[in-house]
Structure formats: C-alpha cells, structure tokens
C-alpha cells in the first residue's frame, strides 16, 4: 500500500485516496487536526504547501533504514516535514525536541516530545 515516491517534493502515498484512508485512521472524519508539533492541518490540503497543508512520511526515514510500512508512517504538516529533514531519532522542530521510539514487539514507531525542565510532568518534588 505505501510506496516511496516523490511528488511535489514530498515522499508520499501513491494517491490521495490512500492518504485520506490514513487521515481517517488517525483523525476520523475531522476536517482539521494538528500534527505532533501542534501545527494545524486540513484534510483536503494533502500535498498543498499552505498554512494547513500536510504530507505522509516516515518516522524512521527510508534513507536511514526505515521500512515503507504503515507502522512507520506519520501525518505531518509540510513545514514540520521540511524542518525535520532526516533527523532521527532526535528531531528538533521550532526549538522543541522530539524523540522517535520503536516498539519492537508490535513493530511500529511513535514520537514523544522531550520535556524541558520548565514543563510540568505531574510529579511534585
């Protein structure tokens, strides 16, 4: 289902229909959502370079040994994608640090924002 090809400068799905299937899986029927950095994205703006445009890419880039499968895909605002480039597993976007993790048991990747000293993590010391 997932192929690595470049269209409009993005590695992407073969077609809009498959991209929208992934959107539906991740966000349901919502018209707007937010990527992991908090940037707003719009369902109908797949591969559009605007304020709410988005792409589907891989958490572990193929160039770094990632596999082109559903467990490695992520929906990302096009600006997040451009700023991220080939950063892996530590990703810095808009001065925030994110870490990509791999769940070997179920073979999928996920991303978490690294907490700063100023962030409240629910623990009072």
C-alpha positions in Angstrom: 0.0 0.0 0.0 2.7 2.5 0.9 5.3 3.5 -1.7 8.2 5.8 -1.5 8.0 8.2 -4.4 8.4 11.9 -4.7 5.5 14.2 -5.7 5.7 18.0 -5.3 9.0 17.4 -3.4 7.4 15.2 -0.8 7.8 11.4 -0.2 4.2 10.4 -0.4 1.5 7.9 -0.9 0.6 6.7 -4.4 -2.6 8.7 -4.4 -4.9 11.0 -2.5 -7.3 8.1 -1.7 -4.7 6.2 0.3 -3.6 9.3 2.1 -7.2 10.1 3.1 -7.5 6.5 4.4 -4.6 7.1 6.8 -6.2 10.5 7.8 -9.4 8.7 8.6 -7.5 6.1 10.7 -5.6 8.8 12.6 -8.2 11.6 12.9 -11.5 10.1 12.0 -13.9 12.4 10.0 -12.4 15.6 11.3 -11.8 18.4 8.7 -9.0 19.9 10.8 -6.4 18.3 13.1 -2.9 19.0 14.4 0.3 17.3 13.7 2.7 16.2 16.5 4.2 19.7 16.7 0.8 21.4 17.1 0.6 22.8 13.5 -3.0 22.8 12.2 -3.6 20.6 9.1 -6.7 20.3 6.9 -7.9 17.0 5.5 -8.5 18.4 2.0 -5.0 20.0 1.8 -2.9 16.9 1.2 0.4 17.9 -0.6 -0.6 21.5 -0.6 2.1 24.0 0.6 0.0 26.4 2.6 -0.9 27.1 6.2 -2.7 23.8 6.7 -1.1 21.6 4.1 0.2 18.1 5.1 2.2 15.1 3.9 2.6 11.5 4.9 6.1 10.5 5.6 8.1 8.0 7.7 9.2 8.4 11.3 12.4 6.5 10.5 13.4 7.8 7.1 13.8 5.2 4.4 17.3 6.7 3.8 18.2 5.7 7.3 16.9 2.1 7.1 13.2 2.7 7.8 10.7 0.4 6.3 7.9 1.6 4.0 5.0 0.3 6.0 2.0 1.6 8.0 3.8 1.2 11.3 6.4 3.7 10.2 4.1 6.4 8.7 3.1 9.7 10.2 1.0 12.6 9.1 3.0 15.8 9.2 2.5 19.5 8.4 4.6 20.3 5.3 6.7 22.8 7.3 7.3 20.2 10.1 8.4 17.8 7.4 10.8 20.3 5.8 12.3 21.3 9.1 12.7 17.7 10.3 14.6 16.6 7.1 16.5 13.4 8.0 16.7 14.0 11.8 16.3 10.6 13.5 15.7 9.5 16.3 16.1 13.0 17.9 14.1 15.6 16.0 14.2 19.4 16.7 11.4 21.5 15.2 10.7 25.1 16.3 13.2 24.6 19.2 11.2 21.7 20.6 12.9 18.3 20.9 11.1 15.1 20.0 12.3 11.5 20.2 11.2 8.7 17.9 10.8 5.4 19.6 10.3 1.9 18.1 8.0 -0.7 19.7 9.8 -3.9 18.6 7.0 -6.2 19.8 4.3 -4.7 17.6 6.7 -3.2 15.0 5.6 0.4 15.0 7.2 3.8 15.6 5.9 6.7 17.8 7.1 10.1 18.7 7.2 11.9 22.0 8.1 15.5 22.9 11.0 15.7 25.3 10.1 17.5 28.5 12.0 20.6 29.4 13.0 21.5 33.0 10.1 24.0 33.0 7.5 21.6 31.9 5.0 20.2 34.4 5.1 16.4 34.2 2.6 15.7 37.0 5.2 14.9 39.6 5.8 17.3 42.5 9.2 17.0 44.1 
